[in-house]
Amino acid sequence: MTKAYDPLASVQAAGPPGTISFVYGLPDPVTFPADDLRLAFEKTFKEKASLALQYGPEQGYGPLIDYLREKMGRGESLKLERPQITLTSGAAQGLDHICTMLTRPGDPVIVEAPTYHESLKTFRDHGLHAAQIPIDEEGLIVGRLLPILEKLKKRGKRIGFLYLIPSFQNPSGITLSLQRRKAILDVCQAFDLPVVEDDVYCDLIYEGKPLPSLFSLDKKGLVLRLGSFSKIMAPGLRLGWMLASPPLVDVFIQSGLRNMGGGANPLIAIALDFYCRNGLLEPHIKSLQDHYRAKRDIMLRSLEESMPGRVHWTKPSGGFFIWVELPPPLRAADLTAKAKEEKLMFFAGDAFFAESPAGQYLRLAFSYVQPEKIQKGIEKLSRLIKRELLSR
Ligand SMILES: Cc1ncc(COP(=O)(O)O)c(C=O)c1O
């Protein structure tokens, strides 16, 4: 029998009552601007119903595209022309569409190790082979890129693209340094290799200045940059955008998906345009930065206060995630099972590796868990690690 669809399944999978879960990198529902969105939808139905309920232009709703261009002009000094942007039904759909349009089954793609596990699934869906390159505290180790590209080229392989999450990466929280961004682009330009820049966390920055995107540094039109309303508003909206060179954007606009179904989510796009043009998005992002910074700080402070000396973790300046490295001989998978018995959940890092997993990493998400549970959960985790270290 088919199981009934349960929209809350992932939330319930956060464990039995009383569980503290650091598993889900979901946005915090207390931040969803439901009332302002309701007003924007009311206005949409009142003023633009026939447009909002019709198939939309393939590129997406023009005024929202223009709003996004203005926003990125203000925030990133990025000068975007209309033909460089198209709307997507979220970054996930954008990535899937990139695989459809730019790759063929059997192509290799290059990814960071670790990288977002759901993107790895998308690559598998398309029959792509992900080859991984390790990251350090500055992001992808560029020296490892050239040998892999040369090896694949020698074997006559057509490489799909390099996939990067440069800002506050999921799962590690690490940001790709400016120097590495430039060095990666130099290598990719030499190989004419497309770069997919999945930048869904770039606005959730908690200190310092944002770095220029790979898209803005690219001189050869190789970068496709994915953005999304999921993390800065609500994932249920299923709306995002893709930036690329005009000929590449055109490939997507002219695709079967867009010709058959029209542009992404016209109803949502029109309501979001009303919301954004009311001046609400940028202050909302500012309040999200304060909200998530506070949660991150509680988690970092708790880790500092309770973890034994041999445990290391990243200190992200944005995003949703902290990446913990366990000391040998501890393995994340063993720890996950033991933690569950004590009503504590986190993500063992193995799923985030395309090839041989490293075994000793955990991903802790601070975005979704209630603030008052963070310290208690980290103390539980520290006690568990100390106990396991003593018993070895
Ligand atoms: C790195 C990364 N890319 C893409 C997505 C999905 O974004 P969207 O909701 O816009 O499809 C996520 C969601 O967790 C993510 O972490």
The ligand as a Gaussian input file, in Angstrom:
#p B3LYP/6-31G(d) Opt

LIG

0 1
 C       23.442000      23.990000      -0.670000
 C       21.980000      23.929000      -0.942000
 N       21.541000      24.069000      -2.201000
 C       20.231000      24.017000      -2.489000
 C       19.288000      23.810000      -1.508000
 C       17.843000      23.750000      -1.903000
 O       17.385000      25.047000      -2.135000
 P       15.898000      25.320000      -2.682000
 O       14.968000      25.186000      -1.523000
 O       15.958000      26.691000      -3.238000
 O       15.612000      24.299000      -3.715000
 C       19.697000      23.646000      -0.183000
 C       18.716000      23.387000       0.882000
 O       19.017000      22.953000       1.960000
 C       21.081000      23.717000       0.106000
 O       21.541000      23.572000       1.351000

